[in-house]
């Protein structure tokens, strides 16, 4: 019987609140690793395509089988297809994922049969001296069971036949995985202030997002290659800086829609935008060597702003310009002039490759998060409301102006202010914008959006 696996629709912070066992899925390209990952993790978070090597970095999710929760890592293929440095990087990423894992699932391609690279892969991973579960994929019907026989030449005692595409045998596979997992260690609950800061790195292809991620966490977490589009999936990397918990989300580069031709790149662009939904703040990485901010950069910034994410502009590759502080200020001023909606967004310049300017990143992020999570006293809000209305009263509609009673904060991340008014429908859009700007200016909410809501209240 093909029993369904339990799927976890866990909150984004669940990974950080528990030290979950880690399971890595490794195998040759196109063996079906991403299909298996998608069957375990809700939301189909890994890109599936017939093109070998589509999964270039590691994709991480949370799954549950036989009552056990665990992190699961989807990896790129263990094969040297073209001998390129990128192919070597993909293999290195797979090796790193296996080394970090508590249990390794080696997925073999039953349709293609035994391959010399399978023997190399098995020999390498046996040296890790950790639990390994072997599965032969694409066994879609009982008549295909003979496909498994060839793989016993690898000297393995047991192979589990599965079909990741159809779910056949997947439950049994991860029931076996659950049996060899180490004990799950619970961590104390975190309050709202201590929850990890979820930071999305977004930007156009080849702006240096993965280089910045690697610089921040201190090792080759993401593959860095000059080919635009190297990072295709969004990746989550937890780390700690100066006692603060962070989760970095590195994303595929976002191109103009007209320039996105391949299906894989279209899906990646959508996923990069969707990754902002899982983040609290975003760092828009901009290639300084391209003459400053482009219209496409501005579109990405506006998307983050519309999703109510805190925003930091990071001008990367500053070392290539060999410019001084005055040039930096001129570039920032030019951005504020060309894109007035971004004039209130904090900006820094750095070189992810050289490490220069990195020290400015975390103070800027901490200030940004503090604004995004800002709690403003009710008395302060009502003082600003009263002063604003006194300085510029709303115009009358049908002989009666709307009357504002009081203001209160009703949310954070971003700050949300609710105004109680006699007739919200009588508040003109331009007057609402006026009040919005008064609150932003009064509380210096740099880098974070502000939500302003109107609610009706009787006299």
N, C-alpha and C positions, 0 to 999 in steps of 0.2 A: 504493500500500500504506500502511495506517495503522500506522506504527511507534510503539510506546509510548515515551514520554519516560522518561528515567531519573529516579527519585525518590530524594531524599536523606532518609534517616532519620538526620540529623546530630545530635550531642549539642548541648545548649542553648548551650554555650559556643563552638560553631564560628563563629558570626557574629562574635564578639569577637576570635577568634584570627586572622582573615583579613580583609583589606580587600577585600571582594567587590564586583564591579560591581553596580549597582542598576538594576533594571528596574521601571518603574511602568506599571500597567494603568489607563488612564483611559477614560471614555466616559459616555454618558448613563445615567440610572438604568435598571436592568433590561436592560441590553445583554448581560449574561452575564459580567461581570467576575469575580464571585466563583466562578462555575462554572469559568471558565478557571483561576483561582487554585487551586481545589481539585484540578484535574487535574494541576497542576504540583507541588503541595506535599502530602506525605502527611499523613493525619490529618484531611482536610476541615476546615481551620482557619477558613475563612470561612463565615459563615452564609448559606445560600441560601434565599430566600423570594420569592414572586411579588410581594410588596408593594414598590413602588418606593421606593428610598431606604433599604433595610434596612442596607446597609453605610454607616455614617455616618462612621466614622473609618478610618484606614489599618490594614490587616492585613499583617504582614510574615512572610515565610518564606524558605526556601532551596530552590532548584531546580537542576537540571542538564540541559543540552541540548547535543548535539554536543560533549561532552567539556568544556563550560565550566560552572563553578559561578557562581551569581549570587543576590543577594537580589532577591526579587520583592515588590512592594507592590500590594495591592488597595486601591482607593479608592472613596469615595462618588461619587454621580452628578454630572455636570457639567450641571445643569439647575435653573432656578428654577421649582420646581413650584408653590409657594404664596407666593413673595415674602417668606417669613419670615426672621428673622435666622438661624435654624438652617439653613435652606437655603443662605444665603450662607456660613455657616461651613463647610458641607459642600463647597461649591465652592472655598473658600479652602484647605481641606485637600487637595483634589485638585490644586490648583495648586502647593501646597508640595511634594507628593510628586513631581510632574513636574519641579519645579525641582531637587530633590535627586537625581533619577535620572540615570544615564548614558545610558540608552535609554528611550524612551517608546513603549508600545504603545497606539495609539488603537483601541479596539474599537467597532465600529459595529453597529447592530441591523439585520440583513438582513431580518428579518420585518416590522419597522415601516417600513423604507425611509428615504430621506434626510429629515432633519429640519433646520429652520433652525438649531437649536442645534448641530448637527454642524458647520456652517460656522463658527460662532462659536468652537467648541472648536478646530477645526483652525487657524484664524487665530491664536488665542492661543498655541497650543503651537509653531507655526512660529517665533514670535519668540524662542523659547528657543535656537534655533540648535544643536540637538543631534539625534542620530539618532532618527528616528521611523519605526516600522513600523506600517502600516495593515492592519487585519484586519476583515473583515465576518463577523459571527457568525450562527449559526442557518441556515447553508447545509447542511441535513441530508441532501441527496441531489443527484446531478448535475443533476436537473431544476430545482433552485433557483438555478443559477448565474446566471441572468438577473437575479436580485435585486441582483447586484453592480454591474451596468451603471450604475444611477442615480447611484452615488457618485462616478463619474469627473467629475461636474460640480463636484466640490470642487477640481479641478485637481491631482490626485494621479496619479502615473504608474502606481502598482501597488497593488492591494489583494489580500490573501491571503484566499480564502474558507475559513472554518472552521466546525466545529460543536463548541463547547466541551463540550456535553452528551454528544456521542457520540465525541469525540476525533478527529474527522475534520479533517485539515489542521493539527492543533496541533503535531505534530512539525516540519512544514515551517516553521510560523510561528516557532518558537523556534530552529530551525536558522538562520533569517535573523537573528534577534536575536543569536545567538552570533557571527555574522560581523561585527557592528558593535560588539561590546562592547570596552571598553578592556582592557588587559592586567591580569590578576589579580595582586595584590601580596601575597606571603606575609609574615606577621609571625613573629617568633621564638616558639617554643613557650613556654607558661607553666607554671610548676610549680603544685602544688596550692595553695600559699599565695597566689599571685598571680592565681588565677582570679577573674573578675568576681563581685561580690556580686549575686545575682539576688534582687530584692526585688519581691514581689507586693503591690500596693495593693488591699485588699479592703474590703468594707463594704456597708451598705445603700444603695439608690438615693439620690442627691442628698446624700450625706454630705460631698461635696467632694473625691472621689478625683482627678478630672481636674484640678481647680483646684490640688491639691497637686502633681500631676505637672507641670503647666505651671510652677508656682512653682519647682520643683526644677531643671528643665532650662532654664528661662529663656525659653521661647517657647511659642506655642500649639500644642503637640504634640497635645493632645487637645481635642476640642470641649467647651466648657463651656456648658451650657444649663440652665435651671431645670426643664426637663421631666425627670422621673425616667425613667431607662432610656436616656438619650442615648448613653452608651457601651455598645455591645452586644457587641463583640468584645474579646478580650484583646489588648493592644498591647504590643510590646516596644520599649523605648527605651534604647539604650546611652548612657552619659555618664560623665564623669570628675569626681570631686570630691576635692580635696586629694590628688591623686596616686593615688586608688583608683578602680578600674574598677567601675562598677555597670551593671546592666541593670534598668530599671524595667518592671514589668508592671502596666499599669492594667487593671482588669477591670470588667465590667458589674456593676451593683449587685445584691446578692442579697436577694430578698424572701422572705417566708414562702411556702411552696409553695402554700398555698391562695389566695394573692393573685396568683400568676403565671397569667395567663389566656392571653395570646398565645403561640403556638408559638415565635415569635422570642425572647420573654423567657424561656421555659422553657429553650431551648437556651443562651441567654446565661448563665443562672444555673448551669447545669451546667458551661459553659466557665469561668466565674469560679472555681468550685471546682476544676476540673481545672487551672487555671493555677497553683494552689499546688503541683502536682506538678512544675512546671518551675522553681519558685522555691526558694531556700534559706531565706529569711526572709520574713515577712509583716508589713506594717503594717496594722492594722485601723483604718480611719478612721471615727470616731464623731462624729455631729452633737451637739455640746454643747448646742445650743438645744432638743433634745428631752428634756431632763431627765436627761442622763447616759446610761449604758449601758442598752440594752434587752435583753430575752431573745433577740431575734434576733441582736443583736451578739454575745451570749455564745455562741450556736450557731455562728456563723461562727468565733469564737475557738477554740472546742472542736474544730471541724473542722480548723483549721490545726494545733492541738496534736496531734490524733490522727494527722495526716500527718507528724508529727515536724519541723515547721517552727519556726524561731525566731519569736517573736511580740513585737511592740511595739504598744501601744494608743495611738493618736493622737486626742486630743479636739480636733476641728476647730471652727471658727467661734467660738473663744473670745472674739474681739473683740466679738461681738454681746451677750455677757453683761455686759461692763464689770465684771468681777469681779477681785478681787485674788488674791494668793498664798494667803491663807488659804482662800478658796473653792476654789481649785485643789486644795489638800491635802484639803479636805473631800470633794470629788468623788472623788478617788483612793481615799480611805479608805472611802467608801461603796461603791465598786465592789469593793474587797477584801473588805468585809464581806458584800455581797450575793452575790458570786461567789467563794467561797474558793479555788476551783481556779485563779483568775486573780490571786490575791494576790501571787504571785511574778513576775508579768509587769511589765516596766517600762512606765511611762505618762508621756506628755508632753501638753501643751496648746499649741495654736498657732492661727494664723489663716492659712490658705492664701491667702485673698483679700488680706489686708493685709500678709502676710509676717512678722507678729510671732510670735516663738517658733520660727521656722524654724531658728535657730542651734542649738537644742537637739536637732534631729532627727539630724544626722549623728553627733555623739558618742554618742547613744543607740544608733544603728544599729551603729557600730563596736564598742561594748561588747557588743552582742547577737551580732554575728557572731563576735567573739573567743570568747565563751562557746560558741557553736554549733560552732566549729571547735576547741574546747579539747582539748589533749593533756595528760593527767594521768599523772604518773610512776607506775610500778608499785609502787614502795615506798610512795608516799603512799596509793594505793588499798588496799594491804594493811594499812597502819596503821589506816585508817578501818574496814576490815572487822574487824580484830582487836578494836578498841575497841568497836565496835557489838555484836559477839557476846559480848564479856565483860560489857558493861553489861546486855544482855538476851539470854540464851541461847534458842535455839529449843526449843520443846517437843518432848518425845519422842513418837514414833509406834511403837506396839508395843514399848515399852520401850527404844527406841534413838533418840536425837536425830540429825538430819542433821549431818554434819560438814563444815565449810567449810575448804577447803585454801588457796586463794589467789584473788586477783582480778587481772584485767588488762584494759586497754582494747583493744577490738577494732574500734573504728570512731569516726569523727567525723561531725559534721553530721547528726544530733546525736551527742553523746558516747555511746558504747556500752560498757558494762562487762559483762564475762562473769565469772561466779563459778563456780569449779570446786568441786563439792560431791559428797558420797558418794551421796546419793539425792535428786535434784531433786524427785521426786514427793512426797517427805516434807516439803518446805518449804511451810508453810501460806501462803495468800494474804496474811493479815494480817502475817506475818513478812516476806514479800517486800516489802510496802509499807513496813514499818519500815526495812528496809535501804535501800530506794529513797530514803526521806526522809533517812536518815543521810548518804548520798552527796551528795544535793542540798544539804543544809545545809553539809556540810564544804567543798564546793568552790564555793559561792555561784553556782550556775548559773542566774542570773536570766534569764528570758525564753526559755530553751531547754529542750526536753524532754530526758529522760534515758532511755536504753534499758538495762534490766537483764535479762541473760540468765543462765540456769542451765545448766551442763553437768556431766554425770556424770564422776566420776573414781574409779578403783579406789583402795583403800587402798594 
